[in-house]
């Protein structure tokens, strides 16, 4: 008999930070009593800590798989969905049926409009854990179950320069360049002198061979985005990420058709349906699936769409312990079209102690975790601070 799921548990992990994500708070940005603050540059709420939701699935024979999703804001919304609704529908399922289980869980609530947000984040965490178990049972690294390993290393770009001044941000980029990295991305909400000054200063410091992208954080109208991108293009803009509101598909398509630099998007998408709506409009040149939102099943479906549309794939990778980063790297090793992968150095480096099984990123490249499944799991230090 095949091994089946016996138990699902969800946890919240909260990791203190010396400096909030994207850097120190700017004038007018202040944390409230719950530890949340709003970045003025993109009107988006962030916590002052790193926080994610972890899922542990245990099979009847004692195999343990781990999944992870976002817990940045209101993490108990996600854990409630898992504990109160989804867990009992997964108990008894075959881990090798991970994609079928994902679709079955998706169908439970699709007619009620739950095709994104916290519901799909919950599915993503469960999906990653099931794939982890399946690969462990097969005694193979996860990428081998996703169509085979196309690449042993994955090019990485340095994401974010969380320093308070432009000169300090240029210094930080130069330090990473000296460590062998040649690709970078800065965030427009903390480009205090404006995106053109940010890019031109980085270009002057890093040289003509560096690739430099701008994360525009959905903060512009289409007209504003086009003007900003055109102003950055003479300075060698690698790509412009998230230039308009996530729901503005017409605006995204307009921007993509009106500028020379590639437009990238996809971080906030949960399913291949989200991707297809944009790809059908030729609204992006670079697809950026985020494993913490998609899970493995929808990630691989998205990159399949990218392949038939001849698009680059540069996965997004945000705040986490490393569980969904490991999943993203395995999927990226197996997926066609992947040309780079985000490296959130300000999170991965200080949080490395919360992971057993190393994720290496050096000299501009990631290498995959070793061993069956994801090759990683929460460390004893992480387990000590998990909350139900």
Secondary structure, DSSP 8 states (H G I E B T S, - for coil): ---BEEEEEEEEEEE--SS-TTSS--TT----TTSEEEETTTTEEEESSEEEEEEEEEETT--EEEEEEE-SS-HHHHHHIIIIIIHHHHTT-BGGGHHHHHHHHHHHHGGGT-SSHHHHHHHHHHHHHHHHHHHHHTTSBHHHHTT----SEEEEEEE----SSHHHHHHHHHHHHHTT--EEEEEGGG-TT-HHHHHHHHHHHH-TT-EEEEE-TT-B-HHHHHHHHHHHHTT-EEEEE--B-TT-HHHHHHHHHH-SSEEEE-TT--SHHHHHHHHTTT--SEE--BHHHHHHHHHHHHHHHHHHTT-EEEEB--SSSSHHHHHHHHHHHHSTTEEEEEE-HHHHTTTGGGEES--EEETTEEE---SSBTS-EE-HHHHHH-B-
